[in-house]
Amino acid sequence: MAVIPKEAEQRYYEIEKIIEEFAIKYLDEEYSNFSSKLLESLCRKNWKKVLRGKSNVWACAIVYVIGKINFLFDSNEKPYMKVKDLFSIFNVSSSSIAKRYNEICEILNITLLDIKWTLPSNIEKNPLTWLINLDGFITDIRYSSKNIQEKALEKNFLITFLIVMI
C-alpha cells in the first residue's frame, strides 16, 4: 500500500473494506485492486475531501469510476452490472454518486477511457490504447505501416495516448 496520510488512514481502511467485500461478491480481484489503487490516489491527493460524506457513497463512486472506464455497465462484457443495481447494493442515490464521480475525476484528472485506470484485462478493448501522436497527427497504430509500428515500439509509444478535449 502507498503511504496514506495519518489523518485519513481510518477512513481509507473503512472505504477499502467496503470496496473489497463488494468486489469479492459481485466483481473480481482486478476490480478490487484498481478500486483500492484509486482510493489510495484519492487519499494522497485530497484526503480532507474523503473525510467528508458517507463511506458507502465514496466506495460506490470509486467502483463506479473504475466500472465506467472498464465497460462494467455494458451487458456484452464480463463482469457486468446494471448501474441501478450498483447503486442499490451500496444503498446510494444516483445524484450522490454523480457528485462524487465528478469530484474524483476532477481531483485525479481522470477522463473517460483513461488508460491509467483501465484494467489489464481490458487494455486491448480500450480504443485509446492504440492512439499515438505521430508528428502532430493522432494515429491508430494498428492501421499504420509496419515501419511506423516498429518505430513506435522502439520509442515505447504503445500504451501512450492523447485525448483531445473539445
C-alpha positions in Angstrom: 0.0 0.0 0.0 1.1 3.5 -0.7 1.6 6.0 2.1 -1.8 7.3 3.2 -1.8 10.5 5.4 -2.2 9.5 9.0 -5.4 11.6 9.3 -7.0 9.6 6.5 -5.9 6.1 7.5 -9.1 5.1 9.4 -11.3 6.4 6.7 -9.2 4.7 4.0 -9.5 1.3 5.6 -13.2 1.7 6.2 -13.8 2.5 2.5 -11.3 -0.1 1.3 -13.2 -2.8 3.3 -16.5 -1.9 1.7 -15.0 -2.0 -1.8 -13.2 -5.3 -1.2 -16.3 -7.0 0.2 -18.4 -5.7 -2.7 -15.8 -6.7 -5.3 -15.4 -10.2 -3.9 -19.1 -10.8 -4.0 -20.0 -9.1 -7.3 -16.9 -8.4 -9.4 -13.4 -9.8 -9.2 -9.9 -9.2 -7.8 -8.9 -7.0 -10.6 -11.7 -4.5 -9.9 -10.9 -4.7 -6.2 -7.2 -3.9 -6.8 -7.9 -1.0 -9.1 -10.6 0.4 -6.9 -8.2 0.3 -3.9 -5.5 1.9 -6.0 -7.9 4.7 -7.0 -8.8 5.1 -3.3 -5.1 5.4 -2.4 -4.5 8.0 -5.0 -7.5 10.0 -3.8 -6.5 9.9 -0.2 -2.9 11.0 -1.1 -4.2 13.8 -3.3 -7.1 15.2 -1.3 -7.6 13.3 2.0 -9.7 16.1 3.5 -12.4 15.6 0.9 -12.5 11.9 1.5 -13.2 12.5 5.2 -16.5 14.3 4.3 -19.6 12.3 3.4 -20.5 8.7 3.8 -18.1 5.8 3.3 -20.5 3.8 1.3 -21.0 6.7 -1.1 -17.3 7.1 -1.6 -16.9 3.3 -2.1 -19.7 3.2 -4.7 -18.3 6.3 -6.5 -14.9 4.7 -6.7 -16.3 1.4 -8.1 -18.4 3.5 -10.5 -15.4 5.4 -11.8 -13.4 2.2 -12.4 -16.6 0.5 -13.8 -17.4 3.3 -16.2 -13.8 3.3 -17.6 -13.8 -0.5 -17.9 -17.2 -1.2 -19.5 -18.8 -2.7 -16.4 -22.2 -1.3 -17.4 -22.1 -2.9 -20.9 -24.2 -6.0 -21.0 -21.8 -7.6 -23.5 -18.9 -7.6 -21.0 -18.0 -9.7 -18.1 -18.3 -8.8 -15.3 -21.4 -6.9 -16.0 -23.7 -4.9 -13.7 -26.6 -2.5 -14.1 -25.9 0.9 -12.8 -29.1 0.9 -10.8 -28.1 -2.4 -9.2 -24.7 -1.0 -8.2 -26.4 2.0 -6.5 -29.0 -0.3 -4.9 -26.3 -2.6 -3.4 -24.5 0.3 -1.9 -27.8 1.9 -0.9 -26.9 5.3 -2.5 -28.7 7.7 -4.8 -27.6 8.5 -8.3 -27.2 12.2 -7.5 -24.8 11.4 -4.7 -22.7 9.2 -7.0 -22.8 11.8 -9.8 -21.4 14.4 -7.4 -18.6 12.1 -6.1 -17.8 10.8 -9.6 -17.2 14.4 -10.8 -15.1 15.2 -7.7 -13.0 12.1 -8.1 -12.4 12.7 -11.8 -11.5 16.3 -11.2 -9.1 15.6 -8.3 -7.3 12.8 -10.1 -7.7 14.2 -13.6 -9.5 11.1 -14.8 -11.1 11.0 -18.2 -13.4 8.5 -19.9 -11.5 5.5 -21.1 -8.4 6.7 -19.1 -5.5 4.3 -19.8 -4.1 4.7 -16.3 -7.4 3.3 -14.8 -8.0 0.6 -17.5 -7.9 -2.9 -16.1 -5.1 -5.0 -17.7 -7.8 -7.4 -19.0 -9.4 -4.5 -20.8 -6.4 -2.7 -22.2 -6.9 -4.2 -25.7 -10.5 -3.1 -25.7 -9.7 0.5 -24.9 -9.5 2.4 -28.2 -7.1 4.9 -26.6 -4.5 2.2 -26.1 -3.7 2.3 -29.8 -3.5 6.0 -30.4 -0.2 7.7 -30.8 0.8 11.2 -31.7 2.9 10.9 -34.9 4.3 14.2 -36.0 1.2 16.1 -34.7 -1.3 13.6 -36.1 -3.3 11.2 -33.9 -2.9 7.8 -35.5 -4.2 4.4 -34.7 -1.0 2.3 -34.7 -2.9 -0.8 -35.7 -3.6 0.7 -39.1 -0.1 2.2 -39.7 2.6 0.7 -41.8 4.9 -1.9 -40.3 7.8 0.5 -40.4 5.8 3.0 -38.2 4.7 0.3 -35.9 8.3 -0.8 -35.4 9.4 2.8 -34.7 6.6 3.2 -32.2 7.7 0.0 -30.4 11.4 1.2 -30.3 10.3 4.5 -28.8 7.9 2.8 -26.4 4.9 4.8 -27.8 2.4 1.9 -27.4 0.2 2.4 -24.4 0.6 6.1 -24.7 -2.4 8.2 -25.5 -3.7 11.6 -26.3 -7.1 12.9 -25.5 -8.3 15.8 -27.5 -10.8 17.8 -25.4 -13.3 19.9 -27.4 
